[in-house]
């Protein structure tokens, strides 16, 4: 394992373990917390969860979010689970796949 790969791994473990970004930034010898943010890695399931949580909280807007809030409350989760099974990020936004 190259030494830089070990840094990626340690950064990931500390991040997922809840170490605050400012502390992690100092620990990794970086000056800017944005540099630390660039090293955040998520599995496909983690990305989907973050997007679903953002839609539920009203923090993510778009077609799927509009449809989600237009549905009766008891149908929203079934809809969301069927519409956000895989995602990827594009320069124009988030692309969700059912």
Steps between C-alpha positions, in 0.01 A plus 500: 500500500654834398533750786250741342241224484548455874426874547177461301401206718581680827312808381197284416502317834534824698226667294256212534588474870375855551825696538413867435622633165712774662678247721548259211639784287764580762573131566565435130723810473268691271437873519153521347196297617380494136799282419381254764148509354647392165624180665156394622396175340157341506379161391211488254263422790632795701448734203144378449423540870640856501288592197183343646557676832551828315176457306308415819643808672413725206868580438512346151274637232399369162253277322523203740477728802195677356328168435594373847330794673196484272422143612295406805729450800438125514621455139814715511749244628400233250541754221836624629640149543400410145638817342835540678672163471817626333637849449788682344604862497524704182603862440129581473393325822406159634382226267287236676424161352211272587 
